[in-house]
Amino acid sequence: MHAMQYPLTLPADYDMGIIRERVATRGHVLDDRAGLGLKAYLVRERGDAGGSPVNQYAPFYLWHDQGAMAHFLAGGGGFQGIVADFGRPVVQHWTGLACAAGPARTAAPRAATRLLTPMPAGGDPAGQVEEALAEAGALARTEGVHTVALAFDPRYWELMRFVLWEAAPAEWEKEAAGEERYEVLHLSAPGLEELPRGRAW
């Protein structure tokens, strides 16, 4: 499993209705893409209930197949539309550690969170990963959770936890340090049920 995201930060006065219309008219294109587990079409709006400081369009992917991901990005498989409209963004990607279905897996998710956590240089990576896996597993049993994915970037030694929610949790009224909160406009999930269950090894 490979996780991928390319956040596009937009001007403060940007009409986010343009992004909503884009997703409404084009979001179905990847609904049957081979090699794709899921794509969540995510937005954050400046000053919204999630506390976002920016306007952002930030699609998030879980790929089964690294070749399918490469084709999408660099082989004319779809990413050229983003480049044409917004320029070429930095594409963040992580190696998958675990994925789990939550109690709300059959619902259409309407919210998402992403948490990045540095892995301290002086610590044991295996121990840090085990702790993160336990936390992700517990979170996956939480009411309202659709999917939990855990991955890491070995270049920067950073853990990434991504959660799809049936609806924005009430706890969002409180601040969560480092957590980014998104609205899900659409979910393309052609390979959702084939995503690995539990840890990757």
N, C-alpha and C positions, 0 to 999 in steps of 0.2 A: 504494500500500500504506500502511495506517495501523496502527501498533502501539498497543496499549492494555493497561493493567493497573490493577487496584484492589486493592492489598494490604490485607487485613483482619487487623490485629494483635489477637490474642485473649489473654485472661488467662493468666498463667503456669500456673495449675492447670486450664486448660480441657481437657476431654476431646476430644482430636483424633479419636477414634473417631466423633464426631458428624459431623465434616467428611468423613471417609472414607465413612461411610454415605450422606451427602448426595450425594457424587459417584457412588457405586455405584448409587444409585437414580435420580438425575436427570441424570447426565453425558451420557446419550445424546441429550438433548433437542436439542442443537445439531449433531448428527452430519450433518444435511442442511440446515443453515441457509444460505439463499442469501446471497451477498455475503461469506461468511466463509471466509478461507483456512484458519485453524486456531484452536482454543482449547485451550490446555494447562491442565489443572486442577492447580495447583501448591500444595504445602504445604511449610512449614518447621516443624520441631518443636524446641522448646527443648532444647538439650543433645544433639541427635542427631549422627550421624557427620559431617554437613556443617558443624557448629560454629555452628548458629543460636542467637542469643541470645533468640529469641522464638518463640512459637507463632503461625503465620500461615497464612491461606488467601489465595492470591494468583493468581487466574486471569489468564492472559496470552493476548491475542488478536492475530492478524494479519488485518486486514480488507482485502478488495479494494475494497469499496464504502463510501464515506463515508456515503451515505444509509442503508445497512444498519446501520452502526454507530450512527448517530443514532436510527434506529428502535428498536434494541435498548435504548439508554440512556434515551431520552426519549419514545418513541412507543408504550409498552406492549408492546415486543417481547421482554421477558424479564427486564430488570434489576429490575423491581418486586419480584421474589422476593428478591433480595439486600437491597433497601431494607427490605422487610417484616421480614426475619429479623435483619439486622445494623445497620440504619440506613443513611443515605446516605453512602457513602464518597467520598473524593477519587478521581477517575478520572484517572490519568496517561495521556497519549497523546503519540505522537511521529510525525513525518512520516517515511515510509520512504525509506531511501537505497539499500538493496540486500538481496537475499535469495539464499541459495544452498543447494542440496541437498548433503548430505554422503554419505560412503560407506555410512552406515547408514540411508539414507532409507527403506528397506523394512521396517525393524525398528520395533517399538513402543517409543518412547522411555520411559525410566524416570527420567531426571534432567534438570535444566536449570540453566543459570547465567544471571545477568543482571549486566552491568557498566555502571555509569554513569560517564562521564568528562567533566568540565568542559572546555569549549573556551576557552582563555585569551583574554582580551579583546585582548591585544596581538598575537595571532597572526593569520595568514591563514586564514579558515574553510575555503577551498577546499583549502589544503594540509593542514590537519588532517583533513579528510574523506578526501582521497586516501590519507593514511597509514592511517586507520581502515579504508578499503575494502581496502587491500592486506592488512592484518592479518586482516580477516574472510575474505578469499578464501583465505589460507593456512590459516586454522583450518578452513574448510569441507573441506579435503582431509585432515583428521586422522581417523585410524581411530576409529570409534565415534561420530562426529558425524552426527546426523540432519538438522538444519537450522540455518543461521546467518542471523540477521536483524540488520541495522544500520539505525538510525533516529536522528533528532535532534529536540530540543525547541528551536525558535528563540526561545521566550520567555526561557528560561534559558541558551541556548547550551550544550547538554549532549548528548553522544553517548550512545546506549544500544545495547549489543550483547547480543543474546539468543541462546542456543545450547541446542538440544535434543540430548540424548545418549542413546545406546542404553542405557548404564549409567553409574553414577558413575565418573569416571576415577580411576585410582590416584593421580594428582597431587592429588586432593582432600585427601589426608593432609597436604599442605602448605598454608599459608595463602596466599591470593591477595587482596591488598589491594583492598577495595572490591567484591569479587565476592560476590553473593548466590547461594546454592546451594539448589536445590529438589528435591523428589521429585515426579515426574509421576504422578498417580493415573489420569488418563485423557486421551486426545487425541481431540478432535473435529476432523476435518480434511476437511470437505466440498470445499474448494477448494484443497487442498494443491498439487496438480500445476499449478494455474493461477497460483500465486504467481509473481511475476516472478523470472527467473533473472538474476543479476548486478545491476548498478547500475540505478537507476530512470531514468537518462537516457542 
